[in-house]
């Protein structure tokens, strides 16, 4: 089974993310007095087609910015005429009210995946693009990594496209210590056919790209084995290097050990892209990391999904669990824990502001185990843990359809915001706008 197919199955059965508007299923003790777990706001954005929110950040004015992609050309979307996916950025005030939104793209399939607030007050958005017209000036074949720099009002300052003849995806972007940027994603190494001096390993590779401040390419590096390897997140380490997080199907070349079908794979590289160390974590099934964040004492907490019940997974709860592990700066495991019930659960994003308490988003189909309610199909699930991995609080939110959370943000005022997608017509008092709507959930 390919990683791409697994992710698709996860979307249909379980997968990704977040919170239940109608449920009042708080459990555990409250460790953070500034957060009570009260559901304050659910807002729906979109048009009559498919509209998906993938990432959210806090802005300097206390509001937020959301990135995703949209096929719609009506409803909240007023600057788009064709039916292809475009990057979609939404700007909200502190109450979650819409300030402005805009689409970026061309006539091809353009899917926004991640954004950051840049140090000059603007934004950098990333994802993958199939366009060479409209806002996109270049396409090397199928999907390319596409980076677009925006000012504070959403006007394009520059855009850059990097890729080869296959499907090349950027999933995560950070601003680096030197003022440039670093992207983690997937390189379709088979389709590249040796372009750009790339030696073929296998199907796909972890792909890291270092960009200068103006978006020009500083260097790139790729890592993997004979099969499918895909990086979903990146963090810069204190020594200036980078850690890439994702999953590997390989057991050769850069992958020195394996546990099963797919393992969580963490790759540490230097500030110039040289491989420093790599570690796999998992069992005999499919185990994948989607996100990671900094924790106290120069450690990291990784979140993802596991369908294993052996190997490194010692506390399996059901068919698929949200799997969380904390590692030190050499990849050593400090602790690892599964969260969920007998159904399908997944963790897709993690946030913290103090490196000691963490909020995680995931999708859930269970109503027992670590959960207490389910509204139907996949619910958006959010839960809170401490530095030792103890469950402090949890809530599931959803309707009768499939609901997924894709990103979570803990704001400085204590609020927790979740964004994702809803296929439900009854998730809140807000009417559905189309086939799939973007959803924003605010908890206090």
Steps between C-alpha positions, in 0.01 A plus 500: 500500500643839411514783747275705273238223500528463876441868550193480274365208699569693817291789369212265426524299819660711759757750453562839564385725764297697730226602726135447578270800513206324650684281747557593861741219570781662694700253707796511733635786706560856385869579510486839331266743676497728197330224301165357608414297190184697430387490140461865402479526121444275199519676165458366150673651196476411134280481194293236326792268412791359704680734742762367742703681770843346561697739726447786745736754662458791740550851361651804670159661562374199700307362205593208279575398144392173342633328189333227301357450155166550328315387189214744560440825317205626705398545862797640692722467190459801270824521298493163322322380187626152411427164665859393574656513846674825597698592809258677736608734779251630758569788738295517823481741793536392864132399514527279194318744271605508137716802411598394149573194294666443165588219264840448336559269208450422134299261287659184646465325834654725770471378860625714790645303792679729746568865581715707732500861612826648373713744699406789271129473593397304193441132429666217314271225374598166355349189347502356152389635165425365155462846346726706275254784447305745714709569810742215420778567251660155470413131517748217441242221483194384693536652851789726597583646839354851483601777740315835501610800710217738596501834676274576796200571277540189287668655196757275329861615539663199331433139410734209430438152360738205544454148370558245231278293271305321773287583803720707734330627815589752770314429826674722756690830506698680772699823511859418588747663739673682213179659369449249218258210485496121508239270350437131565307279265503227241715454191363271228845357436385240247341758273796738533710257288826640629417865427694751708768242576260287706602136532200271512444322830146379465144628479520819703727678742500736795575832327650798682547833324686796647388833352660841528297796626394589144382144431799399287628148556800478734527119501289188506547149637301181483498184714338160478524146372356280227136555586270786600632755752318826573579789741208698641665740744831668584651676802829684526723369778698717741824426311360642176422163343158358420281207603263356241202293615291260297485132403705248308414178320868429430764286669812595302718792387445774764262283707712277723227322699136417459214371713222430252299617201542873564695650787514847644831634369696793643800634308747746654708701251761773539454863408646411158284192440736219603341199671587501872278217628172326423264288711191289434220438750201269475373144477412251229207706370477849354634778723533857378599838647313810384626776730747584777580781741767608745483378860698584814863395543586511129256221416220457245148359506380324185138418416352268240309180447569134573321180406767285664471308827857379532856630479517852642120510543434342840161646592282464188140613561324385183506477122696823461633727773629851532865429575717749688867467586758725661862473389824667606730691264675176399180316418484301822145421617404669828144363493240381250124472544188404307173690535158395377233234524398185312435685173719711276690794648780716363704799617592755238625815671648616831541845654658651812605841625700395807657170386340331802130456418378401157179493300463235231245463227377176355201327351297245692236238441493366858276584795686294762857465619650849516183643338145532629285601200478463125255689279540285191770379261816705573485768766758770546697414814717723718681395814750648743805328650780604731875463450483140624224402258221489760154568356360817663188573296324400179203596288353369175293721269315404187181431312354198325755508215877489474678779688876547513729743678820589321673754727485638853621827652543596866483879516679713755169592666432131575251438221535188286402517133449203270455501123407222265220378280143388558281278285213528750185702450428509873828578674375835632230761462699640209349376173714290268628695200593220263633150444790543745539807721794643689438508872641715779450399863591726793535358852566705812 
